[in-house]
Amino acid sequence: MSGGRARRPPRGVVLDTDGVLLATAGVHAAAWKTAFDACLAQWARGRAWRPFDADADYHRFVDGKSRYDGAAAFLDARGVSLPPGREDARPGCDTVRAVAARKEQEFQDALRAKPAIAFGDAGRALAALNSRDVPRAAVSASRHARTLLRASGLDQLLTAVVDGTDAARLGLPGKPDPALFLCAAGLIGTRPEDGAVVEDALAGVAAGRRGGFGLVVGVDRTFDRHRTAPLREHGADLVVPDLAELVREVWGAGP
């Protein structure tokens, strides 16, 4: 663990879903790689091309963002200029939304082959927070989050959920804008300065800091210094390897 105890335990907690509560970040990364690599190969037209890195590129450009924002950020980094495309674009490579739709198709195919599971510490940590009367909200840019949380049973331990469907309905911008976190904090009746944000994505940590949350926690389950340092640089007050350590560090007891 890296960091120090908060002066006063947060009165409410907003947690990211993919990579914090559910072991789905790797599924998202693999789906992005399949989608991007297929398009990169097509655009190269036989020339040499550099594949999408499911670790470095994923965490730098797309992790924590909406599908459109993630696709646009990576394509811009590679110097690929595409029109935005229609909201209902079919999977393809001709527009940003078509590339995003291709990733969505790959993600859904992966979940049909192997359902998402919750991290082993997630349920215990949420139950521990519940026993301390700390309201808990889950946030995700994905429109699948609510369904996946329900399938895992974690929804029973959450006070509120704000996912990509809610963001679209309410017109909330994605991370690193703090709108999703602020919406979730409002639903659980916690002022940002009295609450905590728990995130594994750089964009999410930056959003928590921009939102004025009293405690911003980075989660790095590998606890690799190459991942931990960027989390701190983007605004994490402390970095933990799992949610059990978070509860011990901030609330003074284990789940």
C-alpha positions in Angstrom: 0.0 0.0 0.0 1.1 3.5 -0.7 -0.2 6.7 0.9 -1.6 7.8 4.3 -4.8 7.7 6.2 -7.4 10.4 5.5 -7.9 12.9 8.3 -11.6 11.9 8.6 -13.1 8.8 7.0 -15.3 9.6 4.0 -19.0 9.7 4.6 -19.8 8.1 1.2 -17.8 6.2 -1.5 -18.1 6.2 -5.3 -16.4 3.2 -6.9 -15.6 2.5 -10.5 -17.0 -0.7 -11.8 -14.6 -2.2 -14.3 -11.3 -3.1 -12.7 -12.4 -2.1 -9.2 -15.5 -4.1 -8.5 -15.6 -6.4 -11.6 -12.8 -8.3 -13.3 -13.8 -6.9 -16.7 -11.1 -4.4 -17.5 -9.1 -7.2 -19.2 -12.1 -8.1 -21.3 -12.6 -4.5 -22.4 -8.8 -4.2 -23.2 -8.9 -7.4 -25.3 -12.1 -6.3 -27.2 -10.4 -2.9 -28.0 -7.3 -4.7 -29.2 -9.3 -6.9 -31.6 -11.3 -4.0 -32.9 -8.3 -1.6 -33.3 -5.9 -4.1 -34.7 -8.4 -5.2 -37.4 -8.8 -1.6 -38.5 -5.1 -0.7 -38.2 -4.3 -3.6 -40.5 -7.0 -2.5 -43.0 -5.8 1.1 -43.0 -2.2 0.1 -43.4 -3.0 -1.6 -46.8 0.0 -4.0 -46.6 2.4 -1.5 -45.0 4.0 -2.1 -41.5 1.7 -1.0 -38.6 2.0 -1.0 -34.8 -0.7 -3.0 -33.0 -2.7 -1.7 -30.1 -1.1 -2.4 -26.8 -3.7 -3.9 -24.5 -1.8 -2.7 -21.5 -0.1 0.6 -22.2 -2.5 2.0 -24.9 -5.5 0.7 -23.0 -4.7 2.5 -19.8 -3.4 5.7 -21.5 -6.2 6.3 -24.0 -9.4 4.3 -23.4 -9.7 3.0 -19.8 -12.5 4.6 -18.0 -13.9 6.5 -20.9 -17.0 6.1 -23.0 -16.6 3.9 -26.1 -16.7 7.0 -28.4 -14.2 9.0 -26.4 -11.9 6.1 -26.0 -11.9 5.3 -29.7 -11.4 9.0 -30.6 -8.5 9.4 -28.2 -6.6 6.4 -29.5 -7.2 7.2 -33.1 -6.1 10.8 -32.6 -2.9 9.5 -30.9 -2.2 7.4 -34.0 -2.9 10.3 -36.3 -6.0 8.6 -37.8 -8.7 11.1 -38.8 -12.2 9.7 -39.1 -15.6 11.3 -39.2 -17.6 10.8 -36.0 -20.3 8.7 -37.7 -23.9 7.9 -36.8 -25.1 7.0 -33.3 -26.4 3.7 -34.7 -23.3 2.9 -36.8 -22.6 -0.7 -37.5 -19.3 -2.3 -36.6 -16.6 -1.2 -39.0 -13.6 1.0 -39.6 -15.0 4.0 -41.6 -16.0 6.2 -38.6 -15.2 6.6 -35.0 -18.5 5.2 -33.9 -18.1 2.3 -36.3 -14.8 1.4 -34.6 -16.5 1.8 -31.2 -19.3 -0.4 -32.3 -16.8 -3.1 -33.4 -15.3 -3.0 -29.9 -18.8 -3.3 -28.4 -19.5 -6.4 -30.6 -16.2 -8.0 -29.5 -17.0 -7.3 -25.8 -20.5 -8.8 -26.0 -19.1 -11.9 -27.7 -16.5 -12.3 -25.0 -19.1 -12.0 -22.2 -21.3 -14.6 -23.9 -18.3 -17.0 -24.0 -17.2 -16.2 -20.4 -19.4 -14.2 -18.0 -17.8 -11.4 -16.0 -17.1 -12.1 -12.3 -16.6 -9.8 -9.3 -13.2 -9.5 -7.6 -13.1 -11.6 -4.5 -12.6 -8.6 -2.2 -15.4 -6.5 -3.7 -18.3 -8.0 -1.9 -16.5 -8.2 1.4 -15.4 -4.6 1.2 -18.9 -3.3 0.2 -20.4 -5.3 3.1 -17.9 -3.8 5.5 -18.7 -0.3 4.3 -22.4 -1.1 4.7 -21.9 -2.2 8.3 -20.3 1.2 8.9 -23.3 2.9 7.4 -21.2 4.3 4.5 -23.3 4.7 1.4 -21.8 3.2 -1.8 -22.3 4.0 -5.4 -20.9 2.3 -8.5 -20.0 4.3 -11.6 -19.1 3.2 -15.1 -19.0 4.6 -18.6 -20.2 1.2 -19.8 -23.9 0.7 -20.6 -23.5 -2.9 -19.4 -22.5 -2.1 -15.8 -25.9 -2.3 -14.2 -26.6 -5.7 -15.8 -23.2 -7.1 -14.9 -23.4 -5.8 -11.3 -26.8 -7.5 -11.0 -25.4 -10.8 -12.4 -22.5 -10.7 -9.9 -24.8 -10.0 -7.0 -22.9 -6.8 -6.0 -26.0 -4.7 -6.8 -27.5 -5.8 -3.5 -24.6 -4.2 -1.7 -24.7 -0.9 -3.5 -26.8 2.2 -2.6 -26.8 3.5 -6.2 -25.4 2.9 -9.7 -24.7 5.4 -12.5 -23.7 3.8 -15.8 -23.3 4.7 -19.5 -27.1 4.5 -20.1 -27.7 7.0 -17.3 -24.9 9.2 -18.7 -26.5 9.2 -22.2 -30.0 9.9 -20.8 -28.8 12.8 -18.6 -26.3 14.1 -21.1 -23.3 13.7 -18.7 -19.9 14.0 -20.2 -17.4 11.1 -19.7 -14.2 11.0 -17.6 -12.0 12.8 -17.0 -15.0 15.1 -16.5 -16.3 14.5 -13.0 -20.0 14.6 -13.9 -20.6 10.8 -13.4 -19.0 10.9 -10.0 -20.8 14.1 -8.9 -24.1 12.5 -10.1 -23.4 9.4 -8.0 -22.4 11.4 -5.0 -25.7 13.3 -5.2 -27.7 10.0 -5.3 -26.1 8.8 -2.1 -26.4 12.1 -0.4 -22.7 12.8 0.0 -21.0 16.1 -0.8 -17.9 15.6 -2.9 -15.6 17.1 -0.2 -17.0 14.5 2.3 -16.7 11.6 -0.1 -14.2 9.3 -1.7 -13.6 8.2 -5.3 -12.1 4.8 -5.9 -10.7 4.2 -9.4 -8.2 2.1 -11.4 -8.2 4.3 -14.5 -6.1 7.4 -15.0 -9.1 9.3 -16.4 -11.2 8.3 -13.4 -8.6 9.4 -10.9 -8.3 12.7 -12.7 -12.1 13.0 -12.6 -12.2 12.4 -8.9 -9.6 15.1 -8.3 -11.4 17.6 -10.6 -14.6 16.9 -8.8 -13.2 18.1 -5.5 -13.6 14.8 -3.7 -12.1 14.7 -0.2 -10.2 11.5 -0.9 -9.2 10.0 -4.3 -8.0 6.4 -4.2 -6.2 4.7 -7.0 -6.4 0.9 -7.3 -3.5 -1.0 -8.8 -4.1 -4.7 -8.3 -0.6 -5.5 -9.8 1.0 -2.8 -7.6 3.5 -2.2 -10.3 5.4 1.1 -9.8 4.9 1.8 -13.5 1.1 1.8 -12.8 1.2 3.3 -9.3 3.2 6.4 -10.2 0.8 7.6 -13.0 -2.2 7.1 -10.7 -0.6 9.5 -8.2 0.4 11.9 -10.9 -3.2 12.1 -12.1 -4.4 12.9 -8.6 -4.6 9.8 -6.3 -4.1 10.6 -2.7 -3.2 7.0 -2.0 -2.9 3.8 -4.0 -4.0 0.4 -2.8 -3.7 -3.1 -4.2 -7.2 -4.1 -3.3 -10.4 -3.0 -1.6 -9.7 -4.9 1.6 -6.6 -2.7 2.1 -8.7 0.4 1.3 -11.1 -0.4 4.1 -8.3 -1.1 6.6 -6.4 2.0 5.6 -9.2 4.5 5.6 -11.8 3.1 8.0 -9.4 1.4 10.4 -10.6 -2.2 10.1 -10.6 -5.1 7.7 -13.7 -6.5 5.9 
